[in-house]
Amino acid sequence: MIIRVLYMTEPTKDTKSDYVSVFKEDLVDAVKLCHAGLAQDSPKMPKEYLNELLNLLFGYMPVSSRAEIATYLAEKSYLPPLKLIDPNEMKATVAASDLLKGL
């Protein structure tokens, strides 16, 4: 059985289609891996379940989208933007305080 999974984001100009077909068994396995990774009594570390999930889902990704993932990783887009502080405008103690508040 195949289940259609809709993309929840707005389609971009590079998107060939708005959905991808996923086998029901793979979808169930993906959900199981998520639950196993979050369970307190899991025999493996959460990172191992995350890697299994990534391997399972990466196969469904269209080849055209893989370059987007490579760029996302290369540019480290998953990191929050840096807050730069000009030392001439702010005393060091106030700057340190602001940094600690952001953590």
Biopython code that builds the backbone (N, CA, C, O; Angstrom):
import numpy as np
from Bio.PDB.StructureBuilder import StructureBuilder

atoms = [
    (1, "MET", "N", (0.835, -1.170, 0.000)),
    (1, "MET", "CA", (0.000, 0.000, 0.000)),
    (1, "MET", "C", (0.883, 1.238, 0.000)),
    (1, "MET", "O", (1.894, 1.270, 0.702)),
    (2, "ILE", "N", (0.529, 2.245, -0.761)),
    (2, "ILE", "CA", (1.269, 3.494, -0.833)),
    (2, "ILE", "C", (0.394, 4.608, -0.275)),
    (2, "ILE", "O", (-0.785, 4.719, -0.610)),
    (3, "ILE", "N", (0.992, 5.427, 0.580)),
    (3, "ILE", "CA", (0.305, 6.580, 1.150)),
    (3, "ILE", "C", (0.961, 7.826, 0.571)),
    (3, "ILE", "O", (2.187, 7.895, 0.483)),
    (4, "ARG", "N", (0.176, 8.788, 0.185)),
    (4, "ARG", "CA", (0.734, 10.035, -0.325)),
    (4, "ARG", "C", (0.936, 10.997, 0.844)),
    (4, "ARG", "O", (0.021, 11.242, 1.631)),
    (5, "VAL", "N", (2.135, 11.529, 0.941)),
    (5, "VAL", "CA", (2.466, 12.489, 1.991)),
    (5, "VAL", "C", (2.599, 13.852, 1.345)),
    (5, "VAL", "O", (3.412, 14.031, 0.439)),
    (6, "LEU", "N", (1.813, 14.814, 1.796)),
    (6, "LEU", "CA", (1.852, 16.158, 1.234)),
    (6, "LEU", "C", (2.940, 16.965, 1.908)),
    (6, "LEU", "O", (3.125, 16.880, 3.122)),
    (7, "TYR", "N", (3.670, 17.760, 1.112)),
    (7, "TYR", "CA", (4.621, 18.692, 1.679)),
    (7, "TYR", "C", (3.845, 19.781, 2.400)),
    (7, "TYR", "O", (2.833, 20.259, 1.887)),
    (8, "MET", "N", (4.292, 20.172, 3.556)),
    (8, "MET", "CA", (3.588, 21.177, 4.329)),
    (8, "MET", "C", (4.112, 22.584, 4.044)),
    (8, "MET", "O", (3.567, 23.557, 4.566)),
    (9, "THR", "N", (5.156, 22.709, 3.228)),
    (9, "THR", "CA", (5.705, 24.021, 2.929)),
    (9, "THR", "C", (5.181, 24.517, 1.598)),
    (9, "THR", "O", (4.620, 23.760, 0.805)),
    (10, "GLU", "N", (5.375, 25.800, 1.374)),
    (10, "GLU", "CA", (4.977, 26.383, 0.098)),
    (10, "GLU", "C", (5.862, 25.806, -1.003)),
    (10, "GLU", "O", (7.072, 25.690, -0.813)),
    (11, "PRO", "N", (5.289, 25.443, -2.146)),
    (11, "PRO", "CA", (6.122, 24.947, -3.234)),
    (11, "PRO", "C", (7.013, 26.064, -3.773)),
    (11, "PRO", "O", (6.587, 27.213, -3.891)),
    (12, "THR", "N", (8.253, 25.708, -4.098)),
    (12, "THR", "CA", (9.173, 26.682, -4.660)),
    (12, "THR", "C", (9.201, 26.525, -6.165)),
    (12, "THR", "O", (8.612, 25.592, -6.711)),
    (13, "LYS", "N", (9.882, 27.431, -6.830)),
    (13, "LYS", "CA", (9.951, 27.354, -8.285)),
    (13, "LYS", "C", (10.699, 26.111, -8.750)),
    (13, "LYS", "O", (10.513, 25.667, -9.883)),
    (14, "ASP", "N", (11.558, 25.533, -7.877)),
    (14, "ASP", "CA", (12.318, 24.346, -8.240)),
    (14, "ASP", "C", (11.552, 23.051, -7.980)),
    (14, "ASP", "O", (11.997, 21.980, -8.390)),
    (15, "THR", "N", (10.414, 23.136, -7.309)),
    (15, "THR", "CA", (9.653, 21.944, -6.952)),
    (15, "THR", "C", (8.965, 21.365, -8.182)),
    (15, "THR", "O", (8.247, 22.061, -8.900)),
    (16, "LYS", "N", (9.199, 20.082, -8.405)),
    (16, "LYS", "CA", (8.580, 19.407, -9.546)),
    (16, "LYS", "C", (7.164, 18.949, -9.199)),
    (16, "LYS", "O", (6.287, 18.932, -10.063)),
    (17, "SER", "N", (6.939, 18.580, -7.942)),
    (17, "SER", "CA", (5.618, 18.153, -7.502)),
    (17, "SER", "C", (5.456, 18.524, -6.035)),
    (17, "SER", "O", (6.433, 18.806, -5.340)),
    (18, "ASP", "N", (4.220, 18.520, -5.579)),
    (18, "ASP", "CA", (3.945, 18.892, -4.198)),
    (18, "ASP", "C", (3.872, 17.700, -3.255)),
    (18, "ASP", "O", (3.659, 17.882, -2.056)),
    (19, "TYR", "N", (4.043, 16.501, -3.760)),
    (19, "TYR", "CA", (3.951, 15.326, -2.902)),
    (19, "TYR", "C", (4.917, 14.250, -3.377)),
    (19, "TYR", "O", (5.436, 14.296, -4.492)),
    (20, "VAL", "N", (5.140, 13.289, -2.502)),
    (20, "VAL", "CA", (5.971, 12.140, -2.824)),
    (20, "VAL", "C", (5.253, 10.909, -2.272)),
    (20, "VAL", "O", (4.654, 10.969, -1.198)),
    (21, "SER", "N", (5.311, 9.822, -2.985)),
    (21, "SER", "CA", (4.659, 8.586, -2.529)),
    (21, "SER", "C", (5.578, 7.862, -1.553)),
    (21, "SER", "O", (6.773, 7.697, -1.800)),
    (22, "VAL", "N", (4.991, 7.434, -0.437)),
    (22, "VAL", "CA", (5.737, 6.734, 0.602)),
    (22, "VAL", "C", (5.016, 5.425, 0.907)),
    (22, "VAL", "O", (3.794, 5.399, 1.056)),
    (23, "PHE", "N", (5.782, 4.341, 0.998)),
    (23, "PHE", "CA", (5.171, 3.072, 1.378)),
    (23, "PHE", "C", (4.682, 3.151, 2.823)),
    (23, "PHE", "O", (5.355, 3.715, 3.685)),
    (24, "LYS", "N", (3.520, 2.585, 3.072)),
    (24, "LYS", "CA", (2.916, 2.626, 4.409)),
    (24, "LYS", "C", (3.861, 2.030, 5.447)),
    (24, "LYS", "O", (3.995, 2.564, 6.548)),
    (25, "GLU", "N", (4.509, 0.936, 5.102)),
    (25, "GLU", "CA", (5.415, 0.281, 6.040)),
    (25, "GLU", "C", (6.582, 1.195, 6.424)),
    (25, "GLU", "O", (7.008, 1.215, 7.579)),
    (26, "ASP", "N", (7.095, 1.950, 5.448)),
    (26, "ASP", "CA", (8.192, 2.868, 5.741)),
    (26, "ASP", "C", (7.726, 4.022, 6.610)),
    (26, "ASP", "O", (8.462, 4.480, 7.485)),
    (27, "LEU", "N", (6.524, 4.489, 6.380)),
    (27, "LEU", "CA", (5.968, 5.557, 7.209)),
    (27, "LEU", "C", (5.789, 5.071, 8.645)),
    (27, "LEU", "O", (6.102, 5.796, 9.589)),
    (28, "VAL", "N", (5.291, 3.855, 8.812)),
    (28, "VAL", "CA", (5.123, 3.272, 10.153)),
    (28, "VAL", "C", (6.493, 3.101, 10.809)),
    (28, "VAL", "O", (6.654, 3.396, 11.993)),
    (29, "ASP", "N", (7.483, 2.624, 10.045)),
    (29, "ASP", "CA", (8.836, 2.474, 10.588)),
    (29, "ASP", "C", (9.404, 3.815, 11.026)),
    (29, "ASP", "O", (10.062, 3.899, 12.063)),
    (30, "ALA", "N", (9.157, 4.864, 10.250)),
    (30, "ALA", "CA", (9.660, 6.197, 10.594)),
    (30, "ALA", "C", (9.059, 6.677, 11.914)),
    (30, "ALA", "O", (9.767, 7.218, 12.763)),
    (31, "VAL", "N", (7.763, 6.478, 12.084)),
    (31, "VAL", "CA", (7.109, 6.885, 13.335)),
    (31, "VAL", "C", (7.636, 6.052, 14.506)),
    (31, "VAL", "O", (7.853, 6.582, 15.596)),
    (32, "LYS", "N", (7.840, 4.766, 14.286)),
    (32, "LYS", "CA", (8.390, 3.907, 15.344)),
    (32, "LYS", "C", (9.783, 4.369, 15.755)),
    (32, "LYS", "O", (10.109, 4.394, 16.942)),
    (33, "LEU", "N", (10.608, 4.738, 14.767)),
    (33, "LEU", "CA", (11.954, 5.216, 15.075)),
    (33, "LEU", "C", (11.909, 6.501, 15.891)),
    (33, "LEU", "O", (12.710, 6.688, 16.807)),
    (34, "CYS", "N", (10.975, 7.386, 15.560)),
    (34, "CYS", "CA", (10.823, 8.622, 16.331)),
    (34, "CYS", "C", (10.458, 8.317, 17.775)),
    (34, "CYS", "O", (11.043, 8.882, 18.698)),
    (35, "HIS", "N", (9.509, 7.439, 17.971)),
    (35, "HIS", "CA", (9.084, 7.088, 19.331)),
    (35, "HIS", "C", (10.190, 6.370, 20.089)),
    (35, "HIS", "O", (10.392, 6.615, 21.279)),
    (36, "ALA", "N", (10.908, 5.484, 19.404)),
    (36, "ALA", "CA", (11.999, 4.764, 20.069)),
    (36, "ALA", "C", (13.108, 5.722, 20.487)),
    (36, "ALA", "O", (13.689, 5.570, 21.562)),
    (37, "GLY", "N", (13.403, 6.703, 19.647)),
    (37, "GLY", "CA", (14.436, 7.672, 19.986)),
    (37, "GLY", "C", (14.058, 8.549, 21.163)),
    (37, "GLY", "O", (14.932, 9.013, 21.896)),
    (38, "LEU", "N", (12.759, 8.786, 21.356)),
    (38, "LEU", "CA", (12.293, 9.625, 22.458)),
    (38, "LEU", "C", (12.038, 8.843, 23.745)),
    (38, "LEU", "O", (11.941, 9.436, 24.819)),
    (39, "ALA", "N", (11.929, 7.534, 23.648)),
    (39, "ALA", "CA", (11.624, 6.717, 24.828)),
    (39, "ALA", "C", (12.809, 6.700, 25.792)),
    (39, "ALA", "O", (13.964, 6.664, 25.367)),
    (40, "GLN", "N", (12.514, 6.726, 27.087)),
    (40, "GLN", "CA", (13.574, 6.735, 28.098)),
    (40, "GLN", "C", (14.274, 5.394, 28.224)),
    (40, "GLN", "O", (15.435, 5.337, 28.631)),
    (41, "ASP", "N", (13.583, 4.313, 27.879)),
    (41, "ASP", "CA", (14.172, 2.985, 28.049)),
    (41, "ASP", "C", (14.685, 2.384, 26.741)),
    (41, "ASP", "O", (14.809, 1.165, 26.629)),
    (42, "SER", "N", (14.982, 3.225, 25.756)),
    (42, "SER", "CA", (15.483, 2.731, 24.473)),
    (42, "SER", "C", (16.878, 2.130, 24.648)),
    (42, "SER", "O", (17.691, 2.663, 25.403)),
    (43, "PRO", "N", (17.156, 1.031, 23.960)),
    (43, "PRO", "CA", (18.469, 0.400, 24.104)),
    (43, "PRO", "C", (19.587, 1.152, 23.393)),
    (43, "PRO", "O", (20.761, 0.933, 23.692)),
    (44, "LYS", "N", (19.243, 2.037, 22.455)),
    (44, "LYS", "CA", (20.259, 2.790, 21.713)),
    (44, "LYS", "C", (20.173, 4.262, 22.067)),
    (44, "LYS", "O", (19.201, 4.724, 22.664)),
    (45, "MET", "N", (21.206, 4.981, 21.688)),
    (45, "MET", "CA", (21.220, 6.433, 21.867)),
    (45, "MET", "C", (20.268, 7.061, 20.850)),
    (45, "MET", "O", (20.094, 6.505, 19.766)),
    (46, "PRO", "N", (19.646, 8.205, 21.162)),
    (46, "PRO", "CA", (18.726, 8.860, 20.220)),
    (46, "PRO", "C", (19.356, 9.162, 18.857)),
    (46, "PRO", "O", (18.674, 9.124, 17.833)),
    (47, "LYS", "N", (20.635, 9.456, 18.848)),
    (47, "LYS", "CA", (21.322, 9.768, 17.593)),
    (47, "LYS", "C", (21.268, 8.582, 16.620)),
    (47, "LYS", "O", (21.174, 8.781, 15.409)),
    (48, "GLU", "N", (21.327, 7.370, 17.137)),
    (48, "GLU", "CA", (21.265, 6.187, 16.277)),
    (48, "GLU", "C", (19.900, 6.060, 15.607)),
    (48, "GLU", "O", (19.818, 5.705, 14.431)),
    (49, "TYR", "N", (18.837, 6.345, 16.342)),
    (49, "TYR", "CA", (17.496, 6.308, 15.757)),
    (49, "TYR", "C", (17.330, 7.422, 14.728)),
    (49, "TYR", "O", (16.692, 7.234, 13.693)),
    (50, "LEU", "N", (17.907, 8.575, 15.021)),
    (50, "LEU", "CA", (17.847, 9.693, 14.082)),
    (50, "LEU", "C", (18.563, 9.351, 12.776)),
    (50, "LEU", "O", (18.082, 9.692, 11.696)),
    (51, "ASN", "N", (19.712, 8.677, 12.872)),
    (51, "ASN", "CA", (20.426, 8.255, 11.662)),
    (51, "ASN", "C", (19.621, 7.235, 10.862)),
    (51, "ASN", "O", (19.595, 7.298, 9.633)),
    (52, "GLU", "N", (18.970, 6.305, 11.538)),
    (52, "GLU", "CA", (18.124, 5.331, 10.838)),
    (52, "GLU", "C", (16.967, 6.031, 10.126)),
    (52, "GLU", "O", (16.629, 5.694, 8.992)),
    (53, "LEU", "N", (16.375, 6.992, 10.795)),
    (53, "LEU", "CA", (15.271, 7.760, 10.215)),
    (53, "LEU", "C", (15.743, 8.551, 8.999)),
    (53, "LEU", "O", (15.066, 8.585, 7.971)),
    (54, "LEU", "N", (16.903, 9.183, 9.123)),
    (54, "LEU", "CA", (17.465, 9.932, 8.004)),
    (54, "LEU", "C", (17.714, 9.020, 6.809)),
    (54, "LEU", "O", (17.387, 9.380, 5.679)),
    (55, "ASN", "N", (18.287, 7.850, 7.045)),
    (55, "ASN", "CA", (18.542, 6.904, 5.961)),
    (55, "ASN", "C", (17.253, 6.438, 5.298)),
    (55, "ASN", "O", (17.193, 6.289, 4.077)),
    (56, "LEU", "N", (16.240, 6.212, 6.092)),
    (56, "LEU", "CA", (14.956, 5.754, 5.558)),
    (56, "LEU", "C", (14.312, 6.829, 4.688)),
    (56, "LEU", "O", (13.844, 6.539, 3.588)),
    (57, "LEU", "N", (14.288, 8.062, 5.175)),
    (57, "LEU", "CA", (13.595, 9.136, 4.473)),
    (57, "LEU", "C", (14.399, 9.733, 3.325)),
    (57, "LEU", "O", (13.818, 10.242, 2.367)),
    (58, "PHE", "N", (15.711, 9.680, 3.405)),
    (58, "PHE", "CA", (16.543, 10.254, 2.349)),
    (58, "PHE", "C", (16.300, 9.568, 1.010)),
    (58, "PHE", "O", (16.405, 10.193, -0.045)),
    (59, "GLY", "N", (15.977, 8.294, 1.062)),
    (59, "GLY", "CA", (15.706, 7.557, -0.171)),
    (59, "GLY", "C", (14.472, 8.052, -0.912)),
    (59, "GLY", "O", (14.377, 7.893, -2.129)),
    (60, "TYR", "N", (13.540, 8.642, -0.206)),
    (60, "TYR", "CA", (12.313, 9.155, -0.829)),
    (60, "TYR", "C", (12.496, 10.561, -1.412)),
    (60, "TYR", "O", (11.668, 11.024, -2.196)),
    (61, "MET", "N", (13.568, 11.228, -1.030)),
    (61, "MET", "CA", (13.761, 12.603, -1.476)),
    (61, "MET", "C", (14.126, 12.623, -2.960)),
    (61, "MET", "O", (14.988, 11.865, -3.404)),
    (62, "PRO", "N", (13.468, 13.492, -3.719)),
    (62, "PRO", "CA", (13.812, 13.610, -5.139)),
    (62, "PRO", "C", (15.272, 14.030, -5.309)),
    (62, "PRO", "O", (15.806, 14.798, -4.509)),
    (63, "VAL", "N", (15.895, 13.526, -6.341)),
    (63, "VAL", "CA", (17.300, 13.839, -6.594)),
    (63, "VAL", "C", (17.507, 15.345, -6.714)),
    (63, "VAL", "O", (18.542, 15.867, -6.300)),
    (64, "SER", "N", (16.535, 16.036, -7.273)),
    (64, "SER", "CA", (16.652, 17.487, -7.443)),
    (64, "SER", "C", (16.721, 18.214, -6.100)),
    (64, "SER", "O", (17.232, 19.333, -6.044)),
    (65, "SER", "N", (16.231, 17.625, -5.040)),
    (65, "SER", "CA", (16.239, 18.272, -3.727)),
    (65, "SER", "C", (17.525, 18.006, -2.949)),
    (65, "SER", "O", (17.782, 18.660, -1.939)),
    (66, "ARG", "N", (18.318, 17.071, -3.400)),
    (66, "ARG", "CA", (19.521, 16.717, -2.648)),
    (66, "ARG", "C", (20.552, 17.832, -2.655)),
    (66, "ARG", "O", (21.300, 17.985, -1.690)),
    (67, "ALA", "N", (20.604, 18.617, -3.733)),
    (67, "ALA", "CA", (21.522, 19.763, -3.782)),
    (67, "ALA", "C", (21.118, 20.804, -2.742)),
    (67, "ALA", "O", (21.976, 21.451, -2.142)),
    (68, "GLU", "N", (19.809, 20.965, -2.527)),
    (68, "GLU", "CA", (19.322, 21.895, -1.512)),
    (68, "GLU", "C", (19.792, 21.463, -0.125)),
    (68, "GLU", "O", (20.160, 22.305, 0.694)),
    (69, "ILE", "N", (19.781, 20.165, 0.143)),
    (69, "ILE", "CA", (20.243, 19.645, 1.436)),
    (69, "ILE", "C", (21.740, 19.876, 1.585)),
    (69, "ILE", "O", (22.209, 20.258, 2.658)),
    (70, "ALA", "N", (22.489, 19.645, 0.515)),
    (70, "ALA", "CA", (23.939, 19.867, 0.562)),
    (70, "ALA", "C", (24.253, 21.333, 0.866)),
    (70, "ALA", "O", (25.154, 21.627, 1.652)),
    (71, "THR", "N", (23.522, 22.239, 0.252)),
    (71, "THR", "CA", (23.714, 23.669, 0.503)),
    (71, "THR", "C", (23.326, 24.017, 1.938)),
    (71, "THR", "O", (24.029, 24.777, 2.604)),
    (72, "TYR", "N", (22.221, 23.470, 2.412)),
    (72, "TYR", "CA", (21.751, 23.695, 3.783)),
    (72, "TYR", "C", (22.824, 23.284, 4.785)),
    (72, "TYR", "O", (23.071, 23.996, 5.759)),
    (73, "LEU", "N", (23.454, 22.151, 4.554)),
    (73, "LEU", "CA", (24.496, 21.675, 5.462)),
    (73, "LEU", "C", (25.779, 22.488, 5.323)),
    (73, "LEU", "O", (26.413, 22.827, 6.323)),
    (74, "ALA", "N", (26.166, 22.804, 4.079)),
    (74, "ALA", "CA", (27.406, 23.553, 3.845)),
    (74, "ALA", "C", (27.338, 24.953, 4.437)),
    (74, "ALA", "O", (28.326, 25.446, 4.982)),
    (75, "GLU", "N", (26.183, 25.596, 4.334)),
    (75, "GLU", "CA", (26.027, 26.953, 4.859)),
    (75, "GLU", "C", (25.631, 26.978, 6.330)),
    (75, "GLU", "O", (25.501, 28.046, 6.927)),
    (76, "LYS", "N", (25.441, 25.798, 6.910)),
    (76, "LYS", "CA", (25.031, 25.658, 8.316)),
    (76, "LYS", "C", (23.793, 26.500, 8.610)),
    (76, "LYS", "O", (23.738, 27.220, 9.607)),
    (77, "SER", "N", (22.812, 26.399, 7.734)),
    (77, "SER", "CA", (21.578, 27.177, 7.871)),
    (77, "SER", "C", (20.771, 26.796, 9.105)),
    (77, "SER", "O", (19.858, 27.527, 9.490)),
    (78, "TYR", "N", (21.083, 25.684, 9.723)),
    (78, "TYR", "CA", (20.361, 25.229, 10.907)),
    (78, "TYR", "C", (20.777, 26.005, 12.153)),
    (78, "TYR", "O", (20.113, 25.910, 13.185)),
    (79, "LEU", "N", (21.866, 26.772, 12.075)),
    (79, "LEU", "CA", (22.314, 27.553, 13.222)),
    (79, "LEU", "C", (21.564, 28.883, 13.283)),
    (79, "LEU", "O", (21.242, 29.457, 12.243)),
    (80, "PRO", "N", (21.282, 29.379, 14.487)),
    (80, "PRO", "CA", (20.615, 30.683, 14.584)),
    (80, "PRO", "C", (21.575, 31.785, 14.142)),
    (80, "PRO", "O", (22.790, 31.597, 14.193)),
    (81, "PRO", "N", (21.056, 32.917, 13.714)),
    (81, "PRO", "CA", (21.940, 34.012, 13.299)),
    (81, "PRO", "C", (22.756, 34.533, 14.483)),
    (81, "PRO", "O", (22.287, 34.555, 15.621)),
    (82, "LEU", "N", (23.973, 34.945, 14.190)),
    (82, "LEU", "CA", (24.841, 35.476, 15.240)),
    (82, "LEU", "C", (24.427, 36.895, 15.608)),
    (82, "LEU", "O", (24.021, 37.682, 14.753)),
    (83, "LYS", "N", (24.535, 37.200, 16.876)),
    (83, "LYS", "CA", (24.278, 38.559, 17.340)),
    (83, "LYS", "C", (25.640, 39.184, 17.615)),
    (83, "LYS", "O", (26.289, 38.879, 18.615)),
    (84, "LEU", "N", (26.063, 40.065, 16.707)),
    (84, "LEU", "CA", (27.361, 40.711, 16.854)),
    (84, "LEU", "C", (27.233, 41.933, 17.751)),
    (84, "LEU", "O", (26.272, 42.696, 17.658)),
    (85, "ILE", "N", (28.218, 42.102, 18.618)),
    (85, "ILE", "CA", (28.210, 43.210, 19.565)),
    (85, "ILE", "C", (29.411, 44.093, 19.275)),
    (85, "ILE", "O", (30.544, 43.616, 19.220)),
    (86, "ASP", "N", (29.161, 45.366, 19.091)),
    (86, "ASP", "CA", (30.230, 46.330, 18.857)),
    (86, "ASP", "C", (30.814, 46.726, 20.209)),
    (86, "ASP", "O", (30.115, 47.335, 21.019)),
    (87, "PRO", "N", (32.077, 46.395, 20.473)),
    (87, "PRO", "CA", (32.649, 46.687, 21.792)),
    (87, "PRO", "C", (32.760, 48.177, 22.069)),
    (87, "PRO", "O", (32.861, 48.574, 23.230)),
    (88, "ASN", "N", (32.744, 49.018, 21.034)),
    (88, "ASN", "CA", (32.838, 50.463, 21.245)),
    (88, "ASN", "C", (31.532, 51.049, 21.756)),
    (88, "ASN", "O", (31.537, 52.128, 22.350)),
    (89, "GLU", "N", (30.430, 50.377, 21.545)),
    (89, "GLU", "CA", (29.132, 50.900, 21.953)),
    (89, "GLU", "C", (28.644, 50.326, 23.280)),
    (89, "GLU", "O", (27.731, 50.877, 23.895)),
    (90, "MET", "N", (29.243, 49.233, 23.719)),
    (90, "MET", "CA", (28.717, 48.557, 24.892)),
    (90, "MET", "C", (29.863, 48.100, 25.788)),
    (90, "MET", "O", (30.873, 47.597, 25.296)),
    (91, "LYS", "N", (29.716, 48.269, 27.063)),
    (91, "LYS", "CA", (30.749, 47.799, 27.987)),
    (91, "LYS", "C", (30.773, 46.276, 27.981)),
    (91, "LYS", "O", (29.761, 45.628, 27.717)),
    (92, "ALA", "N", (31.932, 45.720, 28.273)),
    (92, "ALA", "CA", (32.118, 44.267, 28.220)),
    (92, "ALA", "C", (31.181, 43.539, 29.180)),
    (92, "ALA", "O", (30.662, 42.475, 28.842)),
    (93, "THR", "N", (30.958, 44.091, 30.365)),
    (93, "THR", "CA", (30.089, 43.407, 31.325)),
    (93, "THR", "C", (28.638, 43.368, 30.847)),
    (93, "THR", "O", (27.944, 42.370, 31.040)),
    (94, "VAL", "N", (28.189, 44.444, 30.231)),
    (94, "VAL", "CA", (26.817, 44.480, 29.718)),
    (94, "VAL", "C", (26.695, 43.521, 28.542)),
    (94, "VAL", "O", (25.687, 42.827, 28.403)),
    (95, "ALA", "N", (27.719, 43.482, 27.699)),
    (95, "ALA", "CA", (27.707, 42.569, 26.545)),
    (95, "ALA", "C", (27.655, 41.123, 27.015)),
    (95, "ALA", "O", (26.897, 40.321, 26.470)),
    (96, "ALA", "N", (28.447, 40.786, 28.014)),
    (96, "ALA", "CA", (28.442, 39.415, 28.541)),
    (96, "ALA", "C", (27.078, 39.082, 29.126)),
    (96, "ALA", "O", (26.573, 37.974, 28.947)),
    (97, "SER", "N", (26.486, 40.035, 29.820)),
    (97, "SER", "CA", (25.157, 39.825, 30.397)),
    (97, "SER", "C", (24.125, 39.562, 29.316)),
    (97, "SER", "O", (23.278, 38.680, 29.460)),
    (98, "ASP", "N", (24.194, 40.329, 28.228)),
    (98, "ASP", "CA", (23.265, 40.132, 27.115)),
    (98, "ASP", "C", (23.440, 38.754, 26.488)),
    (98, "ASP", "O", (22.461, 38.097, 26.135)),
    (99, "LEU", "N", (24.684, 38.323, 26.352)),
    (99, "LEU", "CA", (24.944, 37.006, 25.778)),
    (99, "LEU", "C", (24.371, 35.902, 26.658)),
    (99, "LEU", "O", (23.770, 34.950, 26.161)),
    (100, "LEU", "N", (24.561, 36.038, 27.972)),
    (100, "LEU", "CA", (24.067, 35.005, 28.886)),
    (100, "LEU", "C", (22.553, 34.967, 28.927)),
    (100, "LEU", "O", (21.978, 33.893, 29.100)),
    (101, "LYS", "N", (21.886, 36.104, 28.773)),
    (101, "LYS", "CA", (20.438, 36.137, 28.736)),
    (101, "LYS", "C", (19.895, 35.400, 27.513)),
    (101, "LYS", "O", (18.809, 34.821, 27.555)),
    (102, "GLY", "N", (20.671, 35.431, 26.415)),
    (102, "GLY", "CA", (20.247, 34.770, 25.185)),
    (102, "GLY", "C", (20.365, 33.268, 25.238)),
    (102, "GLY", "O", (19.779, 32.574, 24.406)),
    (103, "LEU", "N", (21.116, 32.741, 26.205)),
    (103, "LEU", "CA", (21.286, 31.281, 26.305)),
    (103, "LEU", "C", (20.129, 30.652, 26.911)),
    (103, "LEU", "O", (20.103, 29.431, 27.071)),
]
sb = StructureBuilder()
sb.init_structure("model")
sb.init_model(0)
sb.init_chain("A")
sb.init_seg("    ")
for serial, (resi, resn, name, xyz) in enumerate(atoms, 1):
    if name == "N":
        sb.init_residue(resn, " ", resi, " ")
    sb.init_atom(name, np.array(xyz, "f"), 0.0, 1.0, " ", f" {name:<3s}", serial, name[0])
structure = sb.get_structure()
